[in-house]
Amino acid sequence: MSRAALLVLADGRFPAGGHAHSGGAEEAVKAGRISGAASLAEFCRGRLHTAGLVSASLAAAAALGIDPVTLDGAADARTPSPALRVAARKLGRQLLRAARATWPSAELDALGRQFPKGAHQPVVLGLAARAAGLGPVDAAYCAAYESVSGPATATVRLLSLDPFDATRVLARLAPELDRVVDRGVEAARRVVDDGVDALPAPSAPLLEIGAEVHAGWPVRLFAS
């Protein structure tokens, strides 16, 4: 295993399409829920412990070799918002293209055939990590970090927030991110014996509602 592959997969410049998505930050900015570094920190903290935990556990389970079709169904069940399902599958499709070009894999090829319109992004992420020779912890870290780095980066653009402030928000969330990864990986390992019901399913109703509101905007900077 080359740990350097983790740097490639987690790099924001990896062509997986994440730059076009705000993770709910655009709608939250317009609604006034994010207005500066302090409120961005609270938004990211909430997202990390809900959507981030779900994504981390799904990615870890996929990296462990759990059936991706089953995991994709579990991801659907944990994503009530149709707009977020569409976004997750678009991101998954783009990530799969990038991963297949970077780390050719029979498993990634099979996933592309099973989900021609895209599987949920965390499931693809886990298989991409597996193809890169990485493990479930690595996959979970990528997923958890993406859940907060996307909104932080988007807020810099949306509010002209000082990038140093946004980076400080992410750095201060690091201990909590570690704990979310531990919980996600532990749950993923239980799937082997207990099935996908062992995966966490914390709810974030405001993220879901905000996604539906955002999807109806005629003009927007980000896709989600």
DALIN-V607472 format. One record per pair of residues at least 4 apart in sequence whose C-alpha atoms are under 8 Angstrom apart, sorted by the first residue. I is the first residue (numbers start at 1). GAP is how many residues later the second one is. Records with the same first field share a line. If there is no record, write none. Layout:
BEGIN
I = GAP, GAP
END
This chain:
BEGIN
1 = 131, 132, 133
2 = 4, 131, 132
3 = 4, 131
4 = 4
5 = 4, 127, 128, 129
6 = 4, 123, 128, 132, 136
7 = 4
8 = 6
9 = 5, 120, 133
10 = 4, 132, 136
12 = 6, 7
14 = 84
15 = 79, 80, 83
16 = 75, 78, 79, 80, 81, 82
17 = 4, 74, 77, 78
18 = 73, 132
19 = 131
20 = 202, 203, 204
21 = 129, 133, 201, 202, 203
22 = 4, 128, 129, 131, 132, 133, 200, 201, 202
23 = 124, 127, 128, 201
24 = 4, 127, 183, 186, 187, 200
25 = 4, 9, 126, 127, 129, 130
26 = 4, 128, 129, 132, 188, 195, 196, 198
27 = 4, 183, 184, 186, 187
28 = 4, 5, 6, 182
29 = 4, 5, 6, 126, 129, 130
30 = 4
33 = 6, 10
34 = 5, 6, 9
35 = 4, 5, 124
36 = 4, 123, 125
37 = 4, 124, 128, 129, 132
38 = 4
39 = 4
40 = 4, 112, 115, 126, 129
41 = 4, 128, 129
42 = 4
43 = 4
44 = 4, 103, 104, 107, 108
45 = 4, 103, 128
46 = 4
47 = 4, 5, 100, 101, 157
48 = 4, 5, 96, 99, 100, 129, 132
49 = 4, 131, 153
50 = 4, 151, 152, 153, 154
51 = 4, 96, 151, 152, 153
52 = 4, 91, 92, 93, 94, 95, 96, 128
53 = 4, 91, 127, 128, 130, 131, 147, 149
54 = 4, 24, 130, 145, 146, 147, 148
55 = 4, 67, 85, 88, 89, 92
56 = 4, 66, 83, 84, 85, 86, 87, 88, 124, 125, 128, 129
57 = 4, 83, 124, 126, 127, 128, 130, 131, 142, 143
58 = 4, 13, 17, 64, 65, 68, 82, 126, 130, 141
59 = 4, 63, 64, 65, 66, 67, 68, 77, 80, 81, 84
60 = 4, 66, 75, 76, 77, 78, 79, 80, 124, 125, 128
61 = 4, 5, 10, 65, 75, 124, 127, 128, 130
62 = 4, 5, 6, 9, 61, 62, 63, 64, 65, 68, 74
63 = 63, 64, 65, 66, 67, 71, 72, 73, 76
64 = 66, 71, 72, 124, 125
65 = 62
66 = 4, 5, 125, 126
67 = 4
68 = 4, 43, 55
69 = 4, 45
70 = 4, 126
71 = 4, 52, 125
72 = 4, 47, 48, 51
73 = 4
74 = 4, 122
75 = 4, 45
76 = 4, 9, 44
78 = 123, 125
79 = 5, 6, 129
80 = 4, 5, 128
81 = 4, 127, 128, 130, 131
82 = 4, 130
83 = 4, 128, 129, 132
84 = 4, 124, 127, 128, 140
85 = 4, 35
86 = 4
87 = 4, 136, 137
88 = 4, 31, 32, 33
89 = 4, 28, 29, 30, 31, 32
90 = 4, 27, 28, 31
91 = 4, 27, 29, 30
92 = 4, 26, 27, 28, 29, 30, 31, 32, 33
93 = 4, 23, 24, 25, 26, 28
94 = 4
95 = 4, 26, 29, 30
96 = 4, 12, 16, 28, 32
97 = 4
98 = 4
99 = 4, 5, 9, 29
100 = 4, 5, 8, 9, 28
103 = 25, 28, 29
104 = 4, 5, 27
105 = 4, 26
106 = 4
107 = 4, 20, 24
108 = 4, 16, 19, 20, 23
109 = 4
110 = 4
111 = 4, 8
112 = 4, 6
115 = 4
119 = 4, 5
120 = 4
121 = 4
122 = 4, 21
123 = 4
124 = 4
125 = 4, 14, 18
126 = 4, 10, 13, 14
127 = 4
128 = 4
129 = 4, 5, 6, 7, 9, 10
130 = 4, 5, 6
134 = 4, 5
135 = 4
136 = 4, 49
137 = 4, 44, 45, 48
138 = 4
139 = 4
140 = 4, 41, 44, 45
141 = 4, 36, 37, 40
142 = 4
143 = 4
144 = 4, 33, 36, 37
145 = 4, 32
146 = 4
147 = 4
148 = 4, 22
149 = 4, 21
150 = 4
151 = 4
152 = 4, 14, 15, 17, 18
153 = 4, 10, 13
154 = 4
155 = 4, 5, 6, 11
156 = 4, 5, 6, 7, 10
157 = 4
161 = 4, 5
162 = 4
163 = 4
164 = 4
165 = 4
166 = 4
167 = 4
168 = 4
169 = 4
170 = 4
173 = 4
174 = 4
175 = 4
176 = 4
177 = 4
178 = 4
179 = 4
180 = 4
181 = 4
182 = 4
183 = 4
184 = 4, 15, 16
185 = 4
186 = 4
187 = 4, 11, 12, 13
188 = 4, 10, 11
190 = 4, 5, 8, 9
191 = 4, 5, 6, 7, 8
194 = 4
204 = 4
205 = 4
206 = 4
207 = 4
208 = 4
209 = 4
210 = 4
211 = 4, 13
212 = 4
213 = 4
214 = 6, 10
215 = 8, 9
END
